[in-house]
Amino acid sequence: MIKSKRKEGGIFLEETQRYESFQDGMKACVPTMLGYLGIGFAAGVVEKGVGLSLLEILLLSLLVYAGSGQFIICGLLAIHAPISTIILTVFLVNSRHFLMSLSVTNYFKPYSILNNIGIGTLLTDESYGVLTTALQEKRPLTTHWMHGLNIAAYLTWVLANITGGLLGQFIPDPNRFGLDFALTAMFLGLCLFQVELPLKKRTTQTLQVLMSVCITLIVFMRFTSAEIAVIVATLIGCLVGTVTHDDQ
């Protein structure tokens, strides 16, 4: 529990606000879980299609735990790419996770190093979106809430991959059912929720950040890979947000 005081009619009243629990984190993960069911199933189908066994699919989803990374691994395996190429490509694609983890470091700094390692290890684009939205709403989050969010998403992803691997032989083309778009649609929804509050409170600043990110992304994608463009656009957006920040 967390206690705070507010003044009302010249009298200070004490309020009690509970911390967000592990179960609350799991509830917050429901939209992410629904998205992971579709895209994870599609990933399992693709993994089975390139010749991976169920054990290999399980290990891939447990140890890599990255939608784009796993699809890339399958594509590179299909063309018999060397292991060094696979490792380097997946590293570049997922290097944005450095930025995501750094951006929430200060919030979880009071907690133990093991808690922070656990959070960073299972942090994904989608769980990061849910986290930042909750932080903007100034909810009293704890590592318990974050672990609930991350673990629920993680287990859902692994289960969906295994299910896709088991049923993959019956669904040779999962894209026909729109499963490949499930993650994109979910992430767009999270993005809209995330910018809704800043647009209301700091409309000009938020629009400046969004415009700088979009322009940087478009320009850099003409000359570099999409992964590098995303990282540069993120850094530019952070810079613009810092420069234009006010305390209102």
Backbone hydrogen bonds in HBPLUS format (Angstrom, degrees):
<---DONOR---> <-ACCEPTOR-->    atom                        ^
c    i                          cat <-CA-CA->   ^        H-A-AA   ^      H-
h    n   atom  resd res      DA  || num        DHA   H-A  angle D-A-AA Bond
n    s   type  num  typ     dist DA aas  dist angle  dist       angle   num
A0002-ILE N   A0017-GLN O   2.76 MM  15  5.18 149.9  1.85 146.2 156.6     1
A0017-GLN N   A0002-ILE O   2.77 MM  15  5.18 173.1  1.78 160.9 163.3     2
A0004-SER N   A0015-GLU O   2.92 MM  11  5.27 158.5  1.97 149.0 154.9     3
A0015-GLU N   A0004-SER O   2.67 MM  11  5.27 172.9  1.67 163.1 165.7     4
A0006-ARG N   A0013-LEU O   2.93 MM   7  5.39 157.1  1.98 149.3 156.1     5
A0013-LEU N   A0006-ARG O   2.73 MM   7  5.39 169.5  1.74 166.9 164.4     6
A0008-GLU N   A0011-ILE O   2.79 MM   3  5.29 168.5  1.80 149.1 152.1     7
A0011-ILE N   A0008-GLU O   3.11 MM   3  5.29 159.5  2.15 106.9 113.0     8
A0020-GLU N   A0140-PRO O   3.06 MM 120  6.07 164.0  2.08 156.3 155.9     9
A0025-GLY N   A0021-SER O   3.06 MM   4  6.44 147.7  2.17 144.6 153.2    10
A0026-MET N   A0022-PHE O   3.10 MM   4  6.48 148.3  2.20 144.6 153.1    11
A0027-LYS N   A0023-GLN O   2.98 MM   4  6.30 152.4  2.06 147.0 154.5    12
A0028-ALA N   A0024-ASP O   2.96 MM   4  6.22 153.7  2.03 145.7 152.8    13
A0029-CYS N   A0026-MET O   3.09 MM   3  5.02 139.2  2.27  93.8 105.8    14
A0030-VAL N   A0027-LYS O   3.23 MM   3  5.54 168.3  2.24 111.0 114.6    15
A0032-THR N   A0029-CYS O   3.00 MM   3  5.23 113.2  2.46 106.1 122.5    16
A0033-MET N   A0029-CYS O   2.83 MM   4  6.06 157.4  1.88 160.8 168.6    17
A0034-LEU N   A0030-VAL O   3.02 MM   4  6.29 156.8  2.08 155.9 161.0    18
A0035-GLY N   A0031-PRO O   3.18 MM   4  6.46 155.6  2.24 144.2 150.3    19
A0036-TYR N   A0032-THR O   2.86 MM   4  6.10 155.7  1.92 151.1 158.6    20
A0037-LEU N   A0033-MET O   2.99 MM   4  6.19 142.2  2.13 145.8 154.5    21
A0039-ILE N   A0035-GLY O   3.20 MM   4  6.49 172.8  2.21 162.0 160.0    22
A0040-GLY N   A0036-TYR O   2.73 MM   4  5.25 147.4  1.83 134.5 145.2    23
A0041-PHE N   A0037-LEU O   3.14 MM   4  5.92 147.5  2.25 126.3 134.7    24
A0042-ALA N   A0038-GLY O   3.08 MM   4  6.35 158.9  2.12 145.8 151.4    25
A0043-ALA N   A0039-ILE O   2.90 MM   4  6.13 150.6  1.99 141.4 149.7    26
A0044-GLY N   A0040-GLY O   2.96 MM   4  6.23 154.9  2.02 145.7 151.8    27
A0045-VAL N   A0041-PHE O   3.02 MM   4  6.34 152.4  2.09 148.6 156.0    28
A0046-VAL N   A0042-ALA O   3.00 MM   4  6.29 161.7  2.04 151.1 155.4    29
A0047-GLU N   A0043-ALA O   2.84 MM   4  6.04 161.3  1.87 152.1 157.8    30
A0048-LYS N   A0044-GLY O   2.96 MM   4  6.10 155.6  2.02 144.0 150.2    31
A0049-GLY N   A0045-VAL O   2.94 MM   4  6.13 144.1  2.07 139.3 150.1    32
A0050-VAL N   A0046-VAL O   3.12 MM   4  6.50 131.8  2.36 145.8 156.8    33
A0052-LEU N   A0047-GLU O   3.18 MM   5  5.74 157.4  2.23 158.2 153.0    34
A0051-GLY N   A0048-LYS O   3.11 MM   3  5.29 159.5  2.16 107.8 112.2    35
A0057-ILE N   A0053-SER O   2.88 MM   4  6.18 152.6  1.96 150.1 158.3    36
A0058-LEU N   A0054-LEU O   2.88 MM   4  6.09 156.2  1.94 145.7 152.1    37
A0059-LEU N   A0055-LEU O   2.94 MM   4  6.20 164.1  1.96 150.7 154.4    38
A0060-LEU N   A0056-GLU O   2.87 MM   4  5.96 153.3  1.94 143.1 151.0    39
A0061-SER N   A0057-ILE O   3.01 MM   4  6.20 162.6  2.04 149.8 153.4    40
A0062-LEU N   A0058-LEU O   2.94 MM   4  6.08 148.1  2.04 146.2 155.9    41
A0063-LEU N   A0059-LEU O   2.86 MM   4  5.80 165.5  1.88 149.8 153.4    42
A0064-VAL N   A0060-LEU O   2.92 MM   4  5.41 151.8  2.00 134.4 143.7    43
A0070-GLN N   A0066-ALA O   2.76 MM   4  5.84 159.6  1.80 157.4 161.4    44
A0071-PHE N   A0067-GLY O   3.09 MM   4  6.34 160.0  2.13 152.4 157.7    45
A0072-ILE N   A0068-SER O   2.97 MM   4  6.14 155.4  2.03 147.4 154.4    46
A0073-ILE N   A0069-GLY O   2.92 MM   4  6.15 155.6  1.98 145.8 152.7    47
A0074-CYS N   A0070-GLN O   3.04 MM   4  6.28 158.2  2.09 145.0 150.2    48
A0075-GLY N   A0071-PHE O   2.98 MM   4  6.27 157.6  2.04 146.4 152.5    49
A0076-LEU N   A0072-ILE O   2.89 MM   4  6.13 160.0  1.93 155.4 160.3    50
A0077-LEU N   A0073-ILE O   2.83 MM   4  5.99 150.8  1.91 147.6 156.3    51
A0078-ALA N   A0074-CYS O   2.96 MM   4  6.13 148.9  2.06 144.4 152.5    52
A0081-ALA N   A0076-LEU O   2.91 MM   5  5.24 175.4  1.91 154.0 154.2    53
A0080-HIS N   A0077-LEU O   3.04 MM   3  4.83 160.3  2.08 102.1 107.0    54
A0085-THR N   A0082-PRO O   3.08 MM   3  5.46 125.3  2.39 106.4 119.1    55
A0086-ILE N   A0082-PRO O   3.22 MM   4  6.61 156.4  2.28 150.2 157.0    56
A0087-ILE N   A0083-ILE O   2.97 MM   4  6.20 167.1  1.98 155.8 158.2    57
A0088-LEU N   A0084-SER O   3.06 MM   4  6.16 169.2  2.07 147.8 151.0    58
A0089-THR N   A0085-THR O   2.97 MM   4  5.99 162.5  2.00 147.5 152.7    59
A0090-VAL N   A0086-ILE O   3.03 MM   4  6.14 169.9  2.04 153.2 156.0    60
A0091-PHE N   A0087-ILE O   2.98 MM   4  6.08 154.1  2.04 146.2 154.0    61
A0092-LEU N   A0088-LEU O   3.04 MM   4  6.27 159.9  2.08 149.1 153.4    62
A0093-VAL N   A0089-THR O   2.98 MM   4  6.20 162.6  2.01 152.0 157.1    63
A0094-ASN N   A0090-VAL O   3.06 MM   4  6.16 152.4  2.14 145.5 151.7    64
A0095-SER N   A0092-LEU O   3.34 MM   3  5.11 165.9  2.37  99.8 103.8    65
A0097-HIS N   A0094-ASN O   3.12 MM   3  5.92 167.8  2.14 120.9 124.6    66
A0098-PHE N   A0095-SER O   3.12 MM   3  5.85 159.7  2.16 118.6 123.2    67
A0099-LEU N   A0096-ARG O   3.04 MM   3  5.40 119.7  2.41 104.7 117.7    68
A0100-MET N   A0096-ARG O   3.15 MM   4  6.56 158.5  2.20 149.8 156.1    69
A0101-SER N   A0097-HIS O   2.97 MM   4  6.02 166.8  1.98 146.7 150.1    70
A0102-LEU N   A0098-PHE O   2.99 MM   4  6.13 160.2  2.03 147.6 153.5    71
A0103-SER N   A0099-LEU O   3.04 MM   4  6.15 149.5  2.13 146.0 153.3    72
A0104-VAL N   A0101-SER O   3.28 MM   3  5.62 149.0  2.38 105.7 113.8    73
A0105-THR N   A0102-LEU O   3.28 MM   3  5.08 161.8  2.32 100.1 105.4    74
A0109-LYS N   A0106-ASN O   3.41 MM   3  4.95 160.7  2.45  93.4  98.6    75
A0111-TYR N   A0108-PHE O   3.13 MM   3  5.67 154.6  2.19 115.4 122.9    76
A0116-ASN N   A0112-SER O   3.10 MM   4  6.44 157.9  2.15 148.2 154.3    77
A0117-ILE N   A0113-ILE O   2.86 MM   4  6.08 152.6  1.94 146.8 154.4    78
A0118-GLY N   A0114-LEU O   2.95 MM   4  6.14 160.1  1.99 146.8 152.2    79
A0119-ILE N   A0115-ASN O   2.96 MM   4  6.22 155.0  2.03 147.2 153.9    80
A0120-GLY N   A0116-ASN O   2.91 MM   4  6.05 169.9  1.92 150.5 153.6    81
A0121-THR N   A0117-ILE O   2.88 MM   4  5.92 154.0  1.95 148.4 155.4    82
A0122-LEU N   A0118-GLY O   3.42 MM   4  6.51 153.9  2.49 141.3 145.6    83
A0128-TYR N   A0124-THR O   2.88 MM   4  5.87 152.4  1.96 147.2 155.3    84
A0129-GLY N   A0125-ASP O   3.01 MM   4  6.22 145.7  2.13 136.9 146.1    85
A0130-VAL N   A0126-GLU O   3.03 MM   4  6.40 155.6  2.10 149.6 155.4    86
A0131-LEU N   A0127-SER O   2.91 MM   4  6.06 157.7  1.96 143.6 150.2    87
A0132-THR N   A0128-TYR O   2.92 MM   4  6.11 172.5  1.93 155.6 156.7    88
A0133-THR N   A0129-GLY O   3.14 MM   4  6.19 152.8  2.21 140.9 148.3    89
A0134-ALA N   A0130-VAL O   3.05 MM   4  6.27 156.2  2.11 145.9 152.2    90
A0135-LEU N   A0131-LEU O   2.90 MM   4  6.21 151.3  1.99 151.3 160.2    91
A0136-GLN N   A0132-THR O   3.00 MM   4  6.17 151.3  2.08 142.4 149.4    92
A0137-GLU N   A0133-THR O   3.17 MM   4  6.46 139.6  2.35 139.1 149.6    93
A0139-ARG N   A0134-ALA O   3.29 MM   5  5.86 174.9  2.30 157.1 158.0    94
A0138-LYS N   A0135-LEU O   2.92 MM   3  4.89 155.4  1.98 102.3 109.4    95
A0141-LEU N   A0139-ARG O   2.85 MM   2  5.72 125.4  2.16 115.1  98.7    96
A0146-MET N   A0142-THR O   3.18 MM   4  6.55 162.5  2.21 148.3 153.0    97
A0147-HIS N   A0143-THR O   2.78 MM   4  5.93 157.4  1.83 150.3 156.1    98
A0148-GLY N   A0144-HIS O   2.96 MM   4  6.17 154.2  2.03 145.5 152.7    99
A0149-LEU N   A0145-TRP O   2.98 MM   4  6.28 157.7  2.03 150.2 156.0   100
A0150-ASN N   A0146-MET O   2.91 MM   4  6.10 170.4  1.92 153.1 155.5   101
A0151-ILE N   A0147-HIS O   2.83 MM   4  5.77 168.5  1.85 150.7 154.7   102
A0152-ALA N   A0148-GLY O   3.16 MM   4  5.99 159.4  2.20 138.5 144.5   103
A0153-ALA N   A0149-LEU O   3.25 MM   4  6.40 160.5  2.29 143.9 149.1   104
A0154-TYR N   A0150-ASN O   2.88 MM   4  6.04 157.9  1.93 148.8 155.9   105
A0155-LEU N   A0151-ILE O   2.93 MM   4  6.06 173.2  1.94 156.2 156.8   106
A0156-THR N   A0152-ALA O   3.12 MM   4  6.17 155.8  2.18 141.0 148.1   107
A0157-TRP N   A0153-ALA O   2.96 MM   4  6.16 157.0  2.01 148.3 154.3   108
A0158-VAL N   A0154-TYR O   3.05 MM   4  6.35 163.4  2.08 153.7 157.5   109
A0159-LEU N   A0155-LEU O   2.96 MM   4  6.09 167.1  1.98 149.8 153.7   110
A0160-ALA N   A0156-THR O   2.90 MM   4  6.04 159.7  1.94 149.2 155.0   111
A0161-ASN N   A0157-TRP O   2.98 MM   4  6.18 154.6  2.05 147.6 154.3   112
A0162-ILE N   A0158-VAL O   3.05 MM   4  6.31 163.9  2.07 153.5 157.2   113
A0163-THR N   A0159-LEU O   2.94 MM   4  6.14 161.4  1.98 150.0 155.5   114
A0164-GLY N   A0160-ALA O   2.93 MM   4  6.08 158.1  1.98 145.1 151.2   115
A0165-GLY N   A0161-ASN O   2.90 MM   4  6.18 149.0  2.00 145.2 154.2   116
A0166-LEU N   A0162-ILE O   2.91 MM   4  6.20 149.4  2.00 148.6 156.7   117
A0167-LEU N   A0163-THR O   2.98 MM   4  6.19 159.3  2.03 152.4 157.3   118
A0168-GLY N   A0164-GLY O   2.74 MM   4  5.27 110.2  2.22 135.8 149.7   119
A0170-PHE N   A0167-LEU O   2.97 MM   3  5.62 152.4  2.05 118.2 126.4   120
A0171-ILE N   A0168-GLY O   3.13 MM   3  5.18 147.4  2.24 101.3 110.8   121
A0176-ARG N   A0173-ASP O   3.27 MM   3  6.02 160.8  2.31 118.5 122.9   122
A0177-PHE N   A0174-PRO O   3.09 MM   3  5.73 154.6  2.16 116.1 122.4   123
A0178-GLY N   A0175-ASN O   3.04 MM   3  5.04 165.0  2.06 107.4 111.1   124
A0181-PHE N   A0178-GLY O   3.09 MM   3  5.49 152.3  2.17 109.3 117.4   125
A0182-ALA N   A0179-LEU O   3.31 MM   3  5.28 158.7  2.36 100.4 106.7   126
A0185-ALA N   A0181-PHE O   2.98 MM   4  6.15 168.2  1.99 161.4 163.9   127
A0186-MET N   A0182-ALA O   3.06 MM   4  6.26 160.1  2.10 147.4 153.0   128
A0187-PHE N   A0183-LEU O   2.91 MM   4  6.06 159.9  1.95 149.1 154.7   129
A0188-LEU N   A0184-THR O   2.98 MM   4  6.19 152.8  2.06 149.5 156.5   130
A0189-GLY N   A0185-ALA O   3.16 MM   4  6.42 153.3  2.23 143.1 149.8   131
A0190-LEU N   A0186-MET O   3.03 MM   4  6.39 156.6  2.09 149.2 155.2   132
A0191-CYS N   A0187-PHE O   2.91 MM   4  6.10 153.4  1.98 145.5 153.1   133
A0192-LEU N   A0188-LEU O   2.99 MM   4  6.25 155.9  2.05 148.3 153.8   134
A0193-PHE N   A0189-GLY O   3.10 MM   4  6.38 160.7  2.14 149.8 154.6   135
A0194-GLN N   A0190-LEU O   2.96 MM   4  6.12 147.4  2.07 143.4 152.7   136
A0195-VAL N   A0191-CYS O   3.09 MM   4  6.36 147.3  2.20 149.6 156.3   137
A0196-GLU N   A0192-LEU O   3.12 MM   4  6.05 126.5  2.42 141.5 153.9   138
A0199-LEU N   A0195-VAL O   2.99 MM   4  5.97 153.6  2.07 147.3 154.5   139
A0200-LYS N   A0196-GLU O   3.31 MM   4  6.57 140.5  2.47 139.9 149.4   140
A0200-LYS N   A0197-LEU O   3.06 MM   3  5.24 129.0  2.33 102.3 115.5   141
A0201-LYS N   A0197-LEU O   3.03 MM   4  6.30 157.3  2.09 155.9 162.6   142
A0202-ARG N   A0198-PRO O   2.73 MM   4  5.38 160.8  1.76 145.7 152.7   143
A0206-THR N   A0202-ARG O   2.93 MM   4  5.97 166.5  1.95 158.8 163.2   144
A0207-LEU N   A0203-THR O   2.99 MM   4  6.13 160.7  2.02 151.9 157.1   145
A0208-GLN N   A0204-THR O   2.98 MM   4  6.21 152.0  2.06 148.0 156.1   146
A0209-VAL N   A0205-GLN O   3.00 MM   4  6.30 156.8  2.06 150.6 156.4   147
A0210-LEU N   A0206-THR O   2.94 MM   4  6.18 166.9  1.95 152.2 155.7   148
A0211-MET N   A0207-LEU O   2.89 MM   4  5.98 162.1  1.93 147.8 152.8   149
A0212-SER N   A0208-GLN O   2.97 MM   4  6.09 160.0  2.01 145.3 151.0   150
A0213-VAL N   A0209-VAL O   2.97 MM   4  6.18 157.2  2.02 151.2 157.3   151
A0214-CYS N   A0210-LEU O   2.97 MM   4  6.16 165.5  1.99 150.5 154.5   152
A0215-ILE N   A0211-MET O   2.92 MM   4  6.03 170.8  1.93 154.8 157.5   153
A0216-THR N   A0212-SER O   3.00 MM   4  5.98 163.1  2.03 142.3 147.8   154
A0217-LEU N   A0213-VAL O   2.91 MM   4  6.00 158.7  1.95 147.6 154.0   155
A0218-ILE N   A0214-CYS O   2.98 MM   4  6.18 163.6  2.00 151.1 155.1   156
A0219-VAL N   A0215-ILE O   2.96 MM   4  6.14 167.9  1.98 154.3 157.7   157
A0220-PHE N   A0216-THR O   2.93 MM   4  5.98 172.8  1.93 154.1 156.5   158
A0221-MET N   A0217-LEU O   3.04 MM   4  5.98 147.8  2.14 142.8 150.9   159
A0222-ARG N   A0219-VAL O   3.19 MM   3  5.62 153.2  2.27 107.5 115.4   160
A0223-PHE N   A0220-PHE O   3.04 MM   3  5.34 149.1  2.14 105.9 114.9   161
A0224-THR N   A0220-PHE O   2.74 MM   4  5.69 148.4  1.83 162.2 171.5   162
A0229-ALA N   A0225-SER O   3.03 MM   4  6.24 160.5  2.06 151.2 157.4   163
A0230-VAL N   A0226-ALA O   2.96 MM   4  6.14 151.6  2.04 146.5 152.8   164
A0231-ILE N   A0227-GLU O   3.22 MM   4  6.52 159.3  2.27 145.8 150.5   165
A0232-VAL N   A0228-ILE O   2.96 MM   4  6.19 169.6  1.97 158.1 160.5   166
A0233-ALA N   A0229-ALA O   2.90 MM   4  5.96 162.4  1.93 147.0 152.6   167
A0234-THR N   A0230-VAL O   2.96 MM   4  6.09 150.2  2.05 143.2 151.3   168
A0235-LEU N   A0231-ILE O   3.05 MM   4  6.34 159.4  2.09 150.1 154.9   169
A0236-ILE N   A0232-VAL O   2.92 MM   4  6.17 161.1  1.95 154.4 159.7   170
A0237-GLY N   A0233-ALA O   2.90 MM   4  6.05 156.3  1.96 143.9 150.7   171
A0238-CYS N   A0234-THR O   2.96 MM   4  6.23 155.0  2.02 148.1 154.6   172
A0239-LEU N   A0235-LEU O   2.94 MM   4  6.19 156.0  2.00 146.9 153.7   173
A0240-VAL N   A0236-ILE O   2.90 MM   4  6.16 165.0  1.92 155.3 158.5   174
A0241-GLY N   A0237-GLY O   2.91 MM   4  6.05 158.5  1.96 145.8 152.4   175
A0242-THR N   A0238-CYS O   2.91 MM   4  6.11 149.7  2.01 145.5 153.3   176
A0243-VAL N   A0239-LEU O   2.97 MM   4  6.18 165.1  1.99 153.8 157.5   177
A0244-THR N   A0240-VAL O   2.99 MM   4  6.06 159.9  2.03 150.4 155.5   178
A0245-HIS N   A0242-THR O   3.38 MM   3  5.16 158.5  2.43  97.0 103.1   179
